[in-house]
């Protein structure tokens, strides 16, 4: 009984599905996590959950992911977090793209090296 009474507001807020989706890295922000949940992109143990305030049980934590019917299942989806990795180094936010294929990088590098000569 003491364990139940020992819970305080921060502990309960950390158990919400919205917070868990953000902490797991399935969404960049809390707002995006809430939107993913309400737009039916998130599932727990293959069961779609559409309530951001759903309290996640300890045994369900590892089973949170994208719903199989969601467009977010595709790793190349533009809104997936895997497309960009954000880091903070000494107070400066650095964003690096990590999902580009080697062919895309080569094409972008060759475009940088092109010299445009005006037509006469």
C-alpha positions in Angstrom: 0.0 0.0 0.0 2.9 2.4 0.7 4.2 2.0 -2.8 0.9 3.3 -4.2 0.9 6.3 -1.9 4.6 7.0 -2.7 3.8 7.9 -6.3 4.0 11.6 -7.0 3.1 13.7 -10.1 6.5 13.5 -12.0 6.4 9.7 -11.7 2.9 9.5 -13.1 3.7 11.9 -15.9 6.7 9.8 -16.9 4.4 6.7 -17.3 2.1 8.5 -19.9 2.2 7.1 -23.4 2.9 10.5 -24.8 6.0 10.9 -22.7 7.2 7.3 -23.4 6.9 7.8 -27.2 9.1 10.8 -27.0 11.7 9.2 -24.6 11.9 6.1 -26.9 12.7 8.4 -29.8 9.7 7.6 -31.9 8.9 11.4 -32.0 11.1 14.5 -31.8 8.8 16.5 -29.5 5.9 15.9 -27.0 3.5 17.6 -29.5 4.6 15.3 -32.3 4.3 12.3 -29.9 0.7 13.3 -29.1 -0.1 13.8 -32.8 1.3 10.3 -33.7 -0.8 8.7 -31.0 -4.0 10.4 -31.9 -3.5 9.8 -35.6 -3.2 6.1 -34.9 0.5 5.6 -35.6 1.5 4.1 -32.2 0.8 0.6 -30.9 1.6 -1.3 -27.8 2.1 -5.1 -28.3 0.5 -4.8 -31.8 -2.6 -3.1 -30.3 -3.3 0.5 -31.5 -3.6 3.0 -28.7 -5.1 6.5 -29.5 -5.1 8.0 -26.0 -2.0 10.1 -25.2 -2.7 9.9 -21.4 -2.7 6.1 -21.4 -0.6 5.0 -18.4 2.0 2.5 -19.7 2.7 -0.5 -17.5 6.3 -1.7 -16.8 5.9 -4.8 -18.9 4.5 -2.8 -21.9 7.5 -0.4 -22.1 9.5 -2.5 -24.5 6.5 -3.2 -26.7 5.8 0.4 -27.7 6.3 1.0 -31.5 4.8 2.1 -34.7 1.6 0.3 -35.8 2.1 -2.1 -38.7 -0.6 -0.2 -40.7 1.1 3.2 -40.2 3.1 5.0 -42.8 5.7 5.6 -40.1 6.8 1.9 -40.4 8.8 2.9 -43.4 12.3 4.0 -42.2 12.5 6.5 -45.1 9.3 8.4 -44.0 10.2 12.1 -43.8 8.9 12.6 -40.3 10.8 9.7 -38.8 13.4 10.7 -36.2 15.9 8.3 -37.9 16.3 10.9 -40.6 18.1 13.4 -38.3 20.2 13.1 -35.3 20.3 16.1 -33.0 23.1 16.5 -30.5 24.0 19.3 -28.1 27.7 20.1 -27.8 28.7 22.9 -25.5 25.3 24.6 -25.7 25.3 24.5 -29.6 22.7 22.3 -31.3 24.2 20.3 -34.1 22.0 18.5 -36.6 23.5 15.7 -38.8 21.7 13.7 -41.4 22.3 10.0 -40.9 19.8 8.2 -43.1 21.1 9.2 -46.5 22.3 6.5 -48.8 25.9 6.6 -50.1 24.6 7.2 -53.6 22.7 10.3 -52.5 25.8 11.7 -50.8 27.9 11.2 -53.9 25.3 13.0 -56.1 25.1 15.9 -53.7 28.9 16.2 -53.5 29.2 16.2 -57.3 26.6 19.0 -57.5 28.7 21.1 -55.2 31.7 20.7 -57.4 29.9 21.6 -60.6 31.0 24.8 -62.3 28.2 26.7 -64.2 29.5 28.5 -67.3 27.2 31.2 -68.7 26.1 30.6 -72.3 27.4 33.1 -74.9 
